[in-house]
């Protein structure tokens, strides 16, 4: 599935960390570079280079903070929003097709098992947001704003 998601992603936007930056900015507009760097697990300098490239391609823009004129917050441009929206729709289609044989109950079980695997491999719910750029969801934990086609996990035991 990851290969299919990567393949569909390549046709819409820059690849790798640039795609992750765009997805995070679609979920949380106006993030500072330091937050983006931690989310995409890249150095501050490397993230600045990614932002520079996206800005050159007119997909993102830096905006000054009202109170702190030195601070810069990164936002998608209209072009960046369009590309990211199309990218996320294409990724959602790939993921939906992949899990379509599963019933709602199966999806709930998959969610529980996936959470256990993440925790067992050193990812916690709060720190796992860097994984979510793969599908564009802002959190792994259950959410009342779950998107259509996604499982809403209920009654998940905290320690699995």
N, C-alpha and C positions, 0 to 999 in steps of 0.2 A: 504494500500500500504506500509506503514511503517513497518508493521509486515512482509510482504513478502520480503522487502529489508533487514530487519534485519535477517531473516531466511537464505536468500541466502548469506549474508555477513558472517554468522557464519561458513559456510562451507569452507571459504577461508582463514581467517585470525583471529588474535586475535580480541576480541569483544570490544565494547565500545570505550573509548578514544584512544586505540591503533589503531583501524581501522581508526579513524578520523585523527590521526597523519600520518598514511601511505598515506591516500588520499591527505592530504594537501601537503605532501612531493612530491607526484607524480605531483602535480600542480605547486609547487614552491620548487624545490630542494634547500637544503642548508639554511633552516630557522633556526634561533636561537631558543633556548628553550623558551625564553621569549615570542616570537611571537606565537609559538605553544601553549603555556599555555593560552594565551588570546583567541586564536581561538577555542580551545577545552573547554574553560571555566573551567580550572582546575588550582589549585595553582601551583606555580613554582616547589615546592617540589614534588607534585603529578605527574607533567609532567616529572620530572627527573626520577621518578620511572617507568613510562610508557616507557621512552626512554631506561632505563636500561634493562627492560624486553625484549623490541624489539631488543636491541643490543645483549643480551644473546641468543636470537633466530636467530641471524645473519640476521635480516631483515632491520636494520638500522646501520649506523656507524656515529661516531662523527669525524669531521675533524677540525683541527686547522685553525684559520684565519691567513693569511699570515702576516698582519700588527700587529695584536693583538694576541699574542700567548696564552693569557688567554681565548679568545673567542672560542666557539665551535659551529659549524654549523652541522646540522643533515641532512644526506642524506640516501636515500634508497640504500640498496645493490642490486646486480643483482637479488637475490632471492626475496627481498622485492618488486622490480619493477615488477617481473613476477606475484607475488601473487596479488599485487595491480591492475595490468592491468586486470587480470582475474576477480577480484572482481568487478571492474568498468564495465566490459562488462556484467557480470551477472546482476548487478544492472540496467544497461541500458535496458537490455532485460525485466526485471520485470516492469520497468517504462513504456517502450514502449508498452508492452502488456496491461497495465492498461489504458493508454490513447488512445489506438488504435481506439476505437469507435469515437473519436473526429476528426472533420475536421480541416484543417489548421486554419480556422477562429475561430473555437471553442477553439483551442489551444492558439490563440492570446487573446481571451477573458479570458480564464483561467489564462493566464499570468498576465493580467491587474488586475483581481480580486485577485489573489494571492498576488500581490504586494500591493494592498490596504489593505488586511488583515495583511500582515507583518507590514506595516507602522502603521496601527491602533493599533497593539499590541506591539508597541515599538521597532520594528526592522527597521533600516534604510538600504538603499542599501549598504552603506559602511560597516556597522557593521554586516550585515547578512551573511557574509562569513562563520561563524561558522555553519550555517545551511546547507551549500552546500556540506559538506562531505557526506550527505545522497545520493547524486547522482554523486558527483565528478566534478561538474562544478565550475569553479573558481570565478564566480560572478553571481549574480542574475540579475543585470542590463543587458539590451540588449547588444549584442556583435556581431561584424561582424564575429567572429570566432565561431558562434553557431554550435554545433555538429549536425550531421544528425539526424532527428527525433525530434529535439527540435524546438520549436516555436521561430521565430525571431520576436519579438514584434516591431511594428512600430507605429509611431504617438501616443504614449502613453501620455496622458495629465499628466503634472507633479503632479498635486494635485488630480488626479483621478476623 
